[in-house]
């Protein structure tokens, strides 16, 4: 079974004139690998898969797999039509991936028993490990603690991307030993790692990824004072990147660094001018701190 530790980046999908920009995608992937991130999530929420066809999603995955060892690549798998989801899962699993990141079915708001049945079905159909993606503010689905613990007891569900915003659930998952906890709320990375989370899936880590890797390593090595300094150095960036809907600010920051075009698919919109100005200031301050 794969281990999903350290800093994983939920990859943005670069676009140019409405089409996937594969040149920029390769450039971005190379940059993130060079900066030491542990792995990449393809077509998580940050990748805008809801605005992409299944064929486009697979094309992005294939491009990433040409560049990145399979044990460092996880594919997002989301949907509320179970038969279509299982069909797409079969397509993905023809490729060598380390795992699948799976949220609850969005919009339809199943019962707790329905959630258990959904994850059991997807996990039973998988030949690779699953990371459960708990993100109620996107799916409209809130897990009860008992449901969550029942689901992660499945042998193939090995980790959780924890965006639930419920500290009691997080603590129960950490103490259960049933599953590795990966922080999904970037402003909680320091505290989550100190509590025993194994890593983070952090959209912010597109920008100055080496500092996020440094933060993870400092806490792993019990250098808490140094880790605290790194975290507070990153905090203005993290906070800025979520003022407007993700991934617009992340794409703006990457565009300011010359890595991709600043383009999203409708109905997502580019960052406001105020956001661009703020990000320039934050990036300048970070660059100055790291001289």
N, C-alpha and C positions, 0 to 999 in steps of 0.2 A: 504494500500500500504506500502511496506517496505521502510525503510529509509536507505540509504547507506552512512552513515557518518563515519568519523574517518579513521583509517588505515586498508586497506584491502590488503591482500597479494595474488598475483597471483601465486598460488602454483606450484612449480616444480613437475615433476613426477619422483620419484626415480626409477632407473633401476639397475638390477644386472644380468649380463650375458645375456643381451638382453631382459629380461622379467621385468615387473613391480615388484618392490620390495615393497610389501604391508606392510611388517614389518617396513621398513624405513619410508614409507608414514605415518603410524600411529604414529611413533615416532616423525616425523617432525610436524605433525598436533598438537599433544599434546604439543610440545615445543612452538609452536606459540600461542596456546590458553593460555598457562601458562604465556606467556610474555605480554598478554593483547591486542592482535590485535582484531579489531572489527569484521573482517570477512575474509573469504577465497574465492578466485576465483578458480574454478576447470577448468582445460583445457582452460585457456587463452593461449596467445602466449607462455608465459614462461613455460607452462606445456607440450610443444611439441606435441600438439594434431595432427598436420599435419603428424606426424610420427606414429600415433596410429590409430588402428581400432576404429570404433564406439563402439564395444563391450568393448574394453579396456577403452575407455573414460567413459563409463557408470559404469564399474567396479571400476574405481577410484572415481567417484562420489558417488557410493553406500558405499564405504569404508569410505569416508569423512563424509557422512551423519550418519554413525553409531556412530561417535564421536562428531559431531558438531551440535548444534541446527540448524534446517532448515533455520531460519531467518538470519543466519550468513553465508549461503552458496549460492554462485552464480555460474552458469555453463556457460562456454563459448560455443557459437553457431556460427560457421563460415562455410562459403562455398559459392560456386558460382553456384551450381545446386539447383535452388529454390525448386523443388519438393522433392529432397533428404533432403534438409535443413529442410523443414516443417515436413517431416516424422521423422527426428531425433529429432526435437523439440517436437513432440508428445510423443516420447519415454522418453525424459527428463522429460516432464511435468507429467508423471505417478509418479514421485518422488516429495517429498516436498522440493522445493527450493525457495529461496527468490527472485530470478530473473535470467535473462539471460544477458550475455555480448555479444553484437552482433556488429561485424564490417561490413562495406560495403562488397559486394561481391568482392573478390580480382581478379586481373589479367584481368578481362573482361572490366573494366573501363566503366560502364554505364553512360548515360547522367544524368544531375541533376534531370530530371523528372523520370528517371529510378531508381535513388536512393530513391526518395520520395516514389515511388510505392513499392520498395523492403521493406523499413522499415514499410510502412503502412500494407503490407501483413503479415509480421512477427509479428508486434504488434497486429494486429487484431486476429491472430491465437494464441495469448498467453494468458494464464490464470494468468501469473505473470508479474511483472514489467520488463521493459527492460532498460539496460544501453547501450546507443549507444557508440561504440568504434571507435573514430576518430583517425586513425593512417595511414596517407597517404603514409609514406615511406615503409609500408609493403603491403598496398592494391593497390597502384597505383591510388587511387581515392581521389580527393580533392573536398571538399564541398565548394560551394559558401555560403556566410553568410545567404542569404535569404533561401536557401535550408535547411540549418541546423536548422534555426529557425522554418521553416514550419514542419520539421520532429519532433522536440522535443515538438511541440504543441500537439502531440498525447497523450491522457490521460495515456496510459500505458508506455510511454517513460519518465521515471522519473529522469534519471541521464545521464551524459555523462562522459566517460573516455577520457580526453582531452589530446591527444598526437599530436594534429594538428600543433603545433608549430606556431600558428598564434595568436598573442596577441589581435589583433582587434576582432577576432572571440570569443576568451575567454572572453573578456570584454563585448561583446554583449550578450553572453550566461549568464554571471553573472548578468548583469543589467536587462535581460529580466524577470527573476523570473520564467521562464517556466520550469526550469530543474535544478537539483543539479549538480554542476560541481565537478568532482573528478579529481585531478591532476594525469596525467599518465606519466609525464616526471619528474623523481625523483629529478633531480637537480633544479627543479622549485617549489618544494613543499612549501618552506618557502614563496616565493612571492605569489603563488597561494592562500595559506591559508590566507595570510594577505589581499588579494583582496576579499575574501569571498567564496573561494572554501570550500565545506563541508567536504573534506577529500582527500585521495589519494589511488590509486591502485598502489602499489610500489613494484616492484621486489626486490629492495634493502632491503626492510623491512624484508626479510628472515633472514637477518644478524643483530644482535642487535635490534630485533623488539621493545624491551622496550624503546629504544632511539627514535624511530620513533613515538611511542605512546606518549612519553613524549613531543616531539616536537609539535604534534597535540594538546595536552592538554594545553601546554603553550600558544600557539597562541589563542586557543579557550578562554582561561581565561585572554587574554590581557596582558600576561607576555612576551612582544615582545623582550625585551633585553635578557631574559633567553632563549627564543626560538631561537634567533639569535645565541647564544653561542652553543646551541645543534645542530643547523643546520650546522654551520661551523665545529663542531666536526665530524659530519657525512659526510661532503662533500668529503673528500679524499676516503672514502669507496664507496660512490655513483659514483664518477667519475671513480674509478678503475673497478667497476662491469660492466661498459659499454664500456671498451676499446676493448674487443673482443665480438663476437656475443652472446647476451643473449640466453639461460641461462647458458652458459659454466662457466663464472666466479662465478655466484651465486652458482652453484653446487660445484665448487671447494671450495668456502668459507664454504659451509655447510659440505663438506667432511672433511675439516680441523678441523671443530668443532665436527666431529665424528657422525654427524646426518644421512648422506647418503653416498652411494658410488659415486665417481666422474665419472659418466658414462652418456653419451648422446646417442641418436640414430642417425646414419648416415642419411643425410650428415653432421649433426652437429658434431663438433670435440671438444675434451676436451681443456681446457685452455693450452696455451703454458707454458713452464718452466718459462719464464720471468714473465708471469701473476701469476703463483703460488708463485713465490718469492715475487712479489709486494704485493699480498694479505696477505701473512704471515706477512709482515712488517706493513701493514695497520691494520690488526687485532690485532697485538701486541701493536701498538700505541693506538688503541681504548681501549683495555683491560687496558693498563697502565693509560689512562685518567680517567677510571671509577673505579679505585681502591679507 
